[in-house]
Amino acid sequence: MTVRVRFAPSPTGMFHVGGARSALQNWIYAKQQGGVFVLRVEDTDAARNKPEWTEGILSALDWIGISRGSYEGPYFQSENAGEHRAAAARLYESGRAYYCDCTREDVQARTGSQYQGYDGYHRDRGLGPGPGHALRFRTPDEGTTVVVDLIRGEPTFENKLIEDFVIARGDGSPVFLLANVVDDMTMGITHVIRAEEHLPNTPKQQLLWDALGVKPPVWAHVPVVVNEKRQKLSKRRDKVALEAYREEGYLAGAMRNYLMLLGWAPSGDREIVPWSVIEDEFRLEEVNPSPAFFDEKKLRAFNGEYIRALPVAEFIDACQPWLTGTGTIAPPPWQPEEYDAEAFAAVAPLAQTRLAVLSEIVPNVDFLFLASPLIDEAAWTKTMKDGSAELLDDAVAAFEALESWDAESLKSTLEAVGAERGLKLGKTQAPVRVAVTGRTVGLPLFESLEVLGRERTLARMRAARLRLV
């Protein structure tokens, strides 16, 4: 039997990091088993679906390494509507489903509770199809439904506690539960690896598989992804869009590595490992069923490690979208003609050690490309105190006299200027840094001044001195 797994997202918004985690787990499992990964876009919610969301799914999968052409699909659930309706008809004709025209208010009036499920009122009343008549599955009165799950063992559900659930609406359109089952049957899916939130629906779906005469797939429900308050990640509350992380400057390798650690870990005392190791060591049955904490601080640390591990040439290439404003990245604060690739290459090794995400490259190097620095007013107020004007005067004079404009000469010269005033280098260089870069922190100062050049450095120091008059 060829293993066939599927990833079935809905194109109703940005691509959720939890969905990306499930996609990767399906992808690796299929690869390990010599199987097939199927992409099925569940697009039946016409009111919320947008073509750009579908393209976003494909693009996001490309980014994390599940590239177009390497999987089967994408298929679209809406294209299988005829099979959904045919399955609903078979269930009705076989007596495994019946029609019901009860409203929610009708059920509440009979049961006296808004919390109790459907009471089976139309089970044996022989109501036929018609406008407003929903089709309900006839759940067995007795026995249990056992879900054999590779991660969670054998969760067991009493059938009497499962209400006769709707499988087709009053207009005849099948609901998600049935459509999902029929699609998996049609596509020959053997293993369903999906988020824990779907587990409550699984006994209902397994009953549908049985009623349609097909052996259910192997189930595996991976843990829910939660925030620092141990709440399920929410699009309304949390930063969950994979696209947002990509545009902020997270590397695909770092994101992929981190996502795979949400509920699983490689061997040994290590977390940052090559993708080949993850592909080799990942075992679905070893996934921890407990909720998995999505820790953005940890992800940032991961990403910083990945950035520092890049060859410098690759780091330079990776930064280009933020330096040039290409793709969906916002343009930087300088004009295209002001960008100096050679100057950036000179400071790139210095910047590479300081970034957690690639977008941070802009405030680190903007002083190189702007006609004048963007002054952080809080930094200016904190740094430019009594004595700063005179210190800048002395520093300008000393720098003007330099024969060699290099980092070592600049450092030793400014040290000497500070020593005459009884200041250590840190105190001496602070006004110079703010005058030249606009900030109190950034790349190593003297290497920055070397790349910026004598003329521009001195011009900025003089402009700062005039502001202190």
ZAFI-752215 format. One record per residue (C-alpha): residue number from 0; chain; x, y, z. Coordinates in steps of 0.5 Angstrom, whole numbers, plus 500, padded with zeros to 3 digits. Layout:
N
NODE  num  cadena    x    y    z
NODE  NUM       A    X    Y    Z
...
END
This chain:
469
NODE  num  cadena    x    y    z
NODE    0       A  500  500  500
NODE    1       A  503  507  498
NODE    2       A  502  512  504
NODE    3       A  498  518  502
NODE    4       A  498  524  506
NODE    5       A  494  530  505
NODE    6       A  495  538  507
NODE    7       A  488  541  507
NODE    8       A  488  549  508
NODE    9       A  482  553  507
NODE   10       A  484  560  503
NODE   11       A  481  564  508
NODE   12       A  486  568  511
NODE   13       A  494  569  512
NODE   14       A  498  562  512
NODE   15       A  498  560  520
NODE   16       A  504  558  523
NODE   17       A  500  552  526
NODE   18       A  498  550  519
NODE   19       A  505  550  517
NODE   20       A  508  546  522
NODE   21       A  502  540  520
NODE   22       A  504  541  513
NODE   23       A  512  540  515
NODE   24       A  510  534  519
NODE   25       A  506  531  513
NODE   26       A  511  532  508
NODE   27       A  517  529  512
NODE   28       A  512  523  514
NODE   29       A  510  522  506
NODE   30       A  518  522  504
NODE   31       A  520  517  510
NODE   32       A  515  512  508
NODE   33       A  516  513  500
NODE   34       A  509  516  500
NODE   35       A  505  522  497
NODE   36       A  504  529  499
NODE   37       A  497  531  497
NODE   38       A  495  539  497
NODE   39       A  488  540  497
NODE   40       A  485  547  498
NODE   41       A  478  547  502
NODE   42       A  475  552  498
NODE   43       A  468  551  499
NODE   44       A  467  557  504
NODE   45       A  465  562  498
NODE   46       A  464  568  502
NODE   47       A  471  568  505
NODE   48       A  475  565  500
NODE   49       A  480  569  496
NODE   50       A  484  567  490
NODE   51       A  490  571  493
NODE   52       A  489  567  499
NODE   53       A  490  561  495
NODE   54       A  496  564  492
NODE   55       A  499  565  499
NODE   56       A  498  558  501
NODE   57       A  502  556  495
NODE   58       A  508  561  496
NODE   59       A  508  560  504
NODE   60       A  509  552  502
NODE   61       A  514  554  497
NODE   62       A  518  558  502
NODE   63       A  518  553  507
NODE   64       A  521  548  502
NODE   65       A  515  544  500
NODE   66       A  515  547  493
NODE   67       A  510  547  487
NODE   68       A  511  541  483
NODE   69       A  514  536  488
NODE   70       A  507  534  491
NODE   71       A  500  532  488
NODE   72       A  495  538  487
NODE   73       A  493  543  489
NODE   74       A  486  540  488
NODE   75       A  480  544  490
NODE   76       A  475  541  494
NODE   77       A  469  545  491
NODE   78       A  471  541  484
NODE   79       A  469  535  488
NODE   80       A  462  537  490
NODE   81       A  458  532  486
NODE   82       A  462  526  490
NODE   83       A  460  530  496
NODE   84       A  452  530  494
NODE   85       A  452  523  492
NODE   86       A  455  520  498
NODE   87       A  450  524  502
NODE   88       A  445  521  497
NODE   89       A  448  514  499
NODE   90       A  447  515  506
NODE   91       A  440  517  506
NODE   92       A  438  511  501
NODE   93       A  442  506  506
NODE   94       A  438  509  512
NODE   95       A  444  511  515
NODE   96       A  442  518  515
NODE   97       A  435  522  515
NODE   98       A  432  529  514
NODE   99       A  430  534  519
NODE  100       A  427  540  519
NODE  101       A  428  542  526
NODE  102       A  430  549  528
NODE  103       A  435  550  534
NODE  104       A  429  554  537
NODE  105       A  425  547  536
NODE  106       A  430  543  539
NODE  107       A  431  548  545
NODE  108       A  423  548  546
NODE  109       A  423  541  547
NODE  110       A  429  540  551
NODE  111       A  429  546  555
NODE  112       A  436  547  554
NODE  113       A  440  551  549
NODE  114       A  446  547  551
NODE  115       A  443  540  550
NODE  116       A  444  537  543
NODE  117       A  439  534  538
NODE  118       A  434  530  541
NODE  119       A  433  525  535
NODE  120       A  426  528  534
NODE  121       A  426  526  526
NODE  122       A  429  519  527
NODE  123       A  423  515  525
NODE  124       A  418  520  522
NODE  125       A  420  519  515
NODE  126       A  421  526  513
NODE  127       A  423  526  506
NODE  128       A  428  531  502
NODE  129       A  425  538  501
NODE  130       A  427  546  502
NODE  131       A  430  547  509
NODE  132       A  430  539  510
NODE  133       A  437  538  513
NODE  134       A  440  531  513
NODE  135       A  443  528  519
NODE  136       A  447  522  520
NODE  137       A  444  516  524
NODE  138       A  449  515  530
NODE  139       A  449  508  533
NODE  140       A  445  508  539
NODE  141       A  450  503  543
NODE  142       A  457  501  543
NODE  143       A  463  506  542
NODE  144       A  467  509  537
NODE  145       A  475  508  538
NODE  146       A  480  512  534
NODE  147       A  486  509  533
NODE  148       A  491  515  534
NODE  149       A  499  514  533
NODE  150       A  500  520  538
NODE  151       A  494  519  543
NODE  152       A  493  512  543
NODE  153       A  486  510  543
NODE  154       A  481  515  545
NODE  155       A  474  512  546
NODE  156       A  468  515  545
NODE  157       A  461  513  547
NODE  158       A  456  513  541
NODE  159       A  450  515  545
NODE  160       A  454  521  547
NODE  161       A  455  523  539
NODE  162       A  448  527  537
NODE  163       A  445  525  530
NODE  164       A  450  531  526
NODE  165       A  448  534  520
NODE  166       A  452  532  514
NODE  167       A  448  536  509
NODE  168       A  444  543  510
NODE  169       A  437  545  508
NODE  170       A  440  547  501
NODE  171       A  443  540  500
NODE  172       A  450  542  500
NODE  173       A  454  538  504
NODE  174       A  458  540  511
NODE  175       A  465  540  512
NODE  176       A  465  533  516
NODE  177       A  462  529  510
NODE  178       A  466  533  505
NODE  179       A  472  532  508
NODE  180       A  471  525  509
NODE  181       A  469  524  501
NODE  182       A  475  528  499
NODE  183       A  480  523  503
NODE  184       A  476  517  500
NODE  185       A  477  520  493
NODE  186       A  484  521  494
NODE  187       A  486  515  497
NODE  188       A  489  518  503
NODE  189       A  491  513  508
NODE  190       A  494  517  514
NODE  191       A  491  524  516
NODE  192       A  496  528  520
NODE  193       A  492  534  523
NODE  194       A  492  539  529
NODE  195       A  489  536  535
NODE  196       A  483  541  535
NODE  197       A  480  536  530
NODE  198       A  480  530  534
NODE  199       A  473  532  537
NODE  200       A  470  531  530
NODE  201       A  474  525  528
NODE  202       A  469  519  531
NODE  203       A  464  523  527
NODE  204       A  468  522  521
NODE  205       A  470  515  523
NODE  206       A  463  513  523
NODE  207       A  462  516  516
NODE  208       A  468  512  513
NODE  209       A  465  506  516
NODE  210       A  458  507  514
NODE  211       A  460  509  507
NODE  212       A  464  502  507
NODE  213       A  471  504  507
NODE  214       A  476  503  512
NODE  215       A  478  509  516
NODE  216       A  485  512  515
NODE  217       A  490  512  520
NODE  218       A  489  518  525
NODE  219       A  495  522  528
NODE  220       A  493  529  532
NODE  221       A  499  533  533
NODE  222       A  498  538  539
NODE  223       A  495  545  539
NODE  224       A  500  551  538
NODE  225       A  499  556  544
NODE  226       A  502  562  546
NODE  227       A  505  564  553
NODE  228       A  499  564  556
NODE  229       A  497  557  554
NODE  230       A  492  560  550
NODE  231       A  491  557  543
NODE  232       A  494  561  538
NODE  233       A  489  566  535
NODE  234       A  489  570  528
NODE  235       A  485  576  532
NODE  236       A  490  576  538
NODE  237       A  497  573  536
NODE  238       A  502  574  531
NODE  239       A  501  567  527
NODE  240       A  501  569  520
NODE  241       A  507  566  516
NODE  242       A  508  571  511
NODE  243       A  509  576  517
NODE  244       A  515  572  519
NODE  245       A  518  572  512
NODE  246       A  517  579  511
NODE  247       A  520  581  518
NODE  248       A  526  577  516
NODE  249       A  526  570  519
NODE  250       A  530  565  514
NODE  251       A  526  559  512
NODE  252       A  531  554  515
NODE  253       A  530  557  522
NODE  254       A  523  557  521
NODE  255       A  522  550  519
NODE  256       A  527  548  524
NODE  257       A  523  551  530
NODE  258       A  516  549  527
NODE  259       A  519  542  527
NODE  260       A  520  543  535
NODE  261       A  513  544  537
NODE  262       A  512  538  540
NODE  263       A  518  534  538
NODE  264       A  525  534  539
NODE  265       A  531  531  535
NODE  266       A  536  526  539
NODE  267       A  541  529  544
NODE  268       A  541  536  547
NODE  269       A  540  540  541
NODE  270       A  535  544  538
NODE  271       A  538  547  532
NODE  272       A  540  541  527
NODE  273       A  541  541  519
NODE  274       A  534  539  516
NODE  275       A  537  533  513
NODE  276       A  537  530  521
NODE  277       A  530  532  522
NODE  278       A  528  529  516
NODE  279       A  532  522  518
NODE  280       A  530  523  526
NODE  281       A  523  525  526
NODE  282       A  518  520  528
NODE  283       A  510  521  528
NODE  284       A  509  517  534
NODE  285       A  514  520  538
NODE  286       A  510  527  538
NODE  287       A  508  529  545
NODE  288       A  501  530  545
NODE  289       A  501  536  550
NODE  290       A  500  543  548
NODE  291       A  506  546  544
NODE  292       A  508  553  546
NODE  293       A  510  558  540
NODE  294       A  516  562  543
NODE  295       A  517  568  539
NODE  296       A  523  570  543
NODE  297       A  526  563  542
NODE  298       A  525  563  535
NODE  299       A  528  570  534
NODE  300       A  534  567  538
NODE  301       A  534  561  533
NODE  302       A  534  566  527
NODE  303       A  540  570  529
NODE  304       A  544  563  530
NODE  305       A  542  562  522
NODE  306       A  543  569  520
NODE  307       A  550  568  523
NODE  308       A  551  561  520
NODE  309       A  550  564  513
NODE  310       A  556  565  509
NODE  311       A  557  573  508
NODE  312       A  556  573  501
NODE  313       A  549  569  502
NODE  314       A  548  574  508
NODE  315       A  549  580  503
NODE  316       A  544  577  498
NODE  317       A  539  575  503
NODE  318       A  539  583  506
NODE  319       A  537  585  499
NODE  320       A  530  586  499
NODE  321       A  530  590  505
NODE  322       A  536  594  502
NODE  323       A  532  595  496
NODE  324       A  525  595  497
NODE  325       A  523  589  493
NODE  326       A  518  584  493
NODE  327       A  513  585  498
NODE  328       A  518  589  503
NODE  329       A  517  596  504
NODE  330       A  522  601  501
NODE  331       A  528  603  506
NODE  332       A  528  611  508
NODE  333       A  534  612  502
NODE  334       A  533  613  495
NODE  335       A  535  607  490
NODE  336       A  541  611  487
NODE  337       A  543  612  494
NODE  338       A  544  605  496
NODE  339       A  552  603  495
NODE  340       A  553  596  495
NODE  341       A  560  596  496
NODE  342       A  559  600  502
NODE  343       A  554  595  505
NODE  344       A  559  589  503
NODE  345       A  564  592  507
NODE  346       A  560  593  513
NODE  347       A  556  586  512
NODE  348       A  560  582  516
NODE  349       A  560  587  522
NODE  350       A  552  587  521
NODE  351       A  551  580  521
NODE  352       A  553  578  528
NODE  353       A  548  583  531
NODE  354       A  541  581  527
NODE  355       A  536  577  530
NODE  356       A  532  578  523
NODE  357       A  534  581  517
NODE  358       A  529  587  517
NODE  359       A  534  590  523
NODE  360       A  539  591  517
NODE  361       A  536  598  515
NODE  362       A  537  601  522
NODE  363       A  544  598  522
NODE  364       A  546  601  516
NODE  365       A  542  607  514
NODE  366       A  547  612  516
NODE  367       A  551  610  510
NODE  368       A  546  611  505
NODE  369       A  542  617  507
NODE  370       A  545  625  506
NODE  371       A  544  626  513
NODE  372       A  543  621  519
NODE  373       A  536  620  522
NODE  374       A  537  623  529
NODE  375       A  534  619  535
NODE  376       A  532  625  539
NODE  377       A  532  621  546
NODE  378       A  539  619  544
NODE  379       A  541  626  542
NODE  380       A  538  629  549
NODE  381       A  541  623  553
NODE  382       A  548  624  550
NODE  383       A  549  631  548
NODE  384       A  551  634  555
NODE  385       A  555  639  557
NODE  386       A  562  638  554
NODE  387       A  560  635  548
NODE  388       A  561  641  544
NODE  389       A  568  642  546
NODE  390       A  569  634  545
NODE  391       A  567  635  538
NODE  392       A  571  640  536
NODE  393       A  577  637  539
NODE  394       A  575  630  535
NODE  395       A  574  634  528
NODE  396       A  581  637  529
NODE  397       A  584  631  531
NODE  398       A  581  627  525
NODE  399       A  582  632  520
NODE  400       A  590  631  521
NODE  401       A  590  624  520
NODE  402       A  594  621  515
NODE  403       A  591  615  514
NODE  404       A  583  614  515
NODE  405       A  582  607  518
NODE  406       A  579  604  524
NODE  407       A  585  603  528
NODE  408       A  588  610  527
NODE  409       A  581  613  528
NODE  410       A  580  609  535
NODE  411       A  587  611  537
NODE  412       A  586  618  535
NODE  413       A  579  619  539
NODE  414       A  582  615  545
NODE  415       A  587  620  546
NODE  416       A  582  626  545
NODE  417       A  578  623  551
NODE  418       A  584  622  555
NODE  419       A  586  629  555
NODE  420       A  579  630  558
NODE  421       A  580  624  563
NODE  422       A  575  620  559
NODE  423       A  575  613  557
NODE  424       A  573  611  550
NODE  425       A  566  609  551
NODE  426       A  564  616  554
NODE  427       A  568  620  548
NODE  428       A  566  616  542
NODE  429       A  558  617  545
NODE  430       A  557  624  542
NODE  431       A  561  622  535
NODE  432       A  557  616  534
NODE  433       A  550  620  535
NODE  434       A  553  625  531
NODE  435       A  555  621  525
NODE  436       A  549  615  526
NODE  437       A  544  618  529
NODE  438       A  544  613  535
NODE  439       A  547  611  541
NODE  440       A  548  603  539
NODE  441       A  550  600  532
NODE  442       A  555  597  528
NODE  443       A  562  598  531
NODE  444       A  564  606  530
NODE  445       A  571  606  528
NODE  446       A  569  601  522
NODE  447       A  563  605  520
NODE  448       A  567  611  520
NODE  449       A  572  608  515
NODE  450       A  567  606  511
NODE  451       A  563  612  511
NODE  452       A  569  616  509
NODE  453       A  573  622  512
NODE  454       A  569  628  508
NODE  455       A  562  625  510
NODE  456       A  564  624  517
NODE  457       A  567  630  519
NODE  458       A  561  634  515
NODE  459       A  556  630  520
NODE  460       A  560  632  526
NODE  461       A  561  639  524
NODE  462       A  553  639  523
NODE  463       A  552  636  530
NODE  464       A  557  641  533
NODE  465       A  553  647  530
NODE  466       A  546  644  533
NODE  467       A  550  645  540
NODE  468       A  551  652  539
END
